[in-house]
Amino acid sequence: MCRSCSEIHSPMRYEVTISKNSGLRRPGARPPGPPGSINCGTSNLKYLSVSKNSLSGGIPAWLGTMNSLETIYFWGNPLLGGNIPAELGNLTKLTTLNLSGNGLSGSVPAELSNLTNLSRLRLDGNSLSGSIPSWLGNLTNLTYLNVY
């Protein structure tokens, strides 16, 4: 049974569909209907955690359109691969971005240098390549960084 927005006791309006073991779906897409799926409204979503959900595929670029996000926890999904979407650099309100323990590859996109409010960044436990970006030194609010 899918939980509806009225069953989520919060004044926030949601619009995200997340289903354990079935991937992350685009806002507005119909959920596959397994127990525990959430399909509600997105404009004010501030906190997104899909950690340890056996997600596979890649991080969807459309997450970069969820401009109210302040915290993203995407850790512990080892089947989640591909590159870090450059579009995440549009999320200028982000203070926490945790992408650790996934199967991500490629380099860290330069667009993440736009995340000037970022205080915590975890990219460890992936298969990222390239050097540690020098622009990380320009993120003056950054107090925790793990790229091991």
Residue pairs with C-beta under 8 A, 6 or more apart in sequence:
1 35
2 31
2 33
2 37
2 38
2 39
3 36
3 37
3 38
4 40
5 13
5 14
5 40
5 41
8 14
8 38
8 40
12 44
12 45
12 46
13 40
13 41
13 42
13 43
13 44
13 45
14 38
14 40
14 41
14 42
14 44
14 45
15 27
15 28
15 40
15 41
15 42
15 43
15 45
16 24
16 27
16 38
16 39
16 40
16 42
16 45
16 48
16 66
17 24
17 25
17 26
17 27
17 29
17 30
17 31
17 37
17 38
17 39
18 24
18 25
18 37
18 38
18 50
18 53
19 25
19 31
19 32
19 34
19 36
19 37
19 38
20 34
20 36
20 37
20 53
20 54
21 34
21 53
21 54
22 31
22 32
22 34
22 37
23 55
23 56
23 57
24 50
24 55
24 60
25 31
26 60
26 62
27 42
27 62
30 39
31 37
31 38
31 39
42 66
43 68
44 68
45 66
45 68
45 69
46 68
46 69
46 70
46 71
46 93
47 69
47 70
47 71
48 63
48 66
48 69
48 71
48 72
48 73
48 74
49 71
49 72
49 73
50 73
50 74
50 77
51 73
51 74
51 75
51 76
51 77
51 98
52 75
52 76
52 77
53 77
54 77
54 79
55 74
55 77
55 79
55 80
56 77
56 79
56 80
56 81
57 80
57 81
57 82
58 80
58 81
58 82
58 83
58 85
59 74
59 80
59 82
59 84
59 85
59 88
59 99
59 104
60 85
61 85
61 86
61 87
62 87
63 69
63 72
63 85
63 87
63 88
63 91
64 85
64 86
64 87
64 88
64 89
64 90
64 91
65 87
65 90
66 91
67 90
67 91
67 92
67 93
68 93
69 91
69 93
69 94
70 93
70 94
70 95
70 96
71 94
71 95
71 96
72 88
72 91
72 94
72 96
72 97
72 98
72 99
73 96
73 98
74 80
74 98
74 99
74 102
75 98
75 99
75 100
75 101
75 102
75 122
75 125
76 100
76 101
76 102
77 101
77 102
77 103
78 101
78 102
78 103
79 103
80 102
80 103
80 104
81 102
81 103
81 104
81 105
82 104
82 105
82 106
83 104
83 105
83 106
83 107
83 109
84 99
84 104
84 106
84 108
84 109
84 112
84 123
84 128
85 109
86 109
86 110
86 111
86 112
87 111
88 94
88 97
88 109
88 111
88 112
88 115
89 109
89 110
89 111
89 112
89 113
89 114
89 115
90 111
90 114
91 115
92 114
92 115
92 116
92 117
93 117
94 115
94 117
94 118
95 117
95 118
95 119
95 120
95 141
96 118
96 119
96 120
96 121
97 112
97 115
97 118
97 120
97 121
97 122
98 120
98 121
98 122
99 122
99 123
99 126
100 122
100 123
100 124
100 125
100 126
100 146
101 124
101 125
101 126
102 125
102 126
103 126
103 127
104 123
104 126
104 127
104 128
105 126
105 127
105 128
105 129
106 128
106 129
106 130
107 128
107 129
107 130
108 123
108 128
108 130
108 132
108 133
108 147
110 133
110 135
112 118
112 133
113 133
113 135
113 136
113 138
113 139
115 139
116 139
116 140
116 141
117 141
118 139
118 141
118 142
119 141
119 142
119 143
119 144
120 142
120 143
120 144
120 145
121 136
121 139
121 142
121 144
121 145
121 146
121 147
122 144
122 145
122 146
123 146
123 147
124 146
124 147
124 148
125 148
128 147
132 147
136 142
136 145
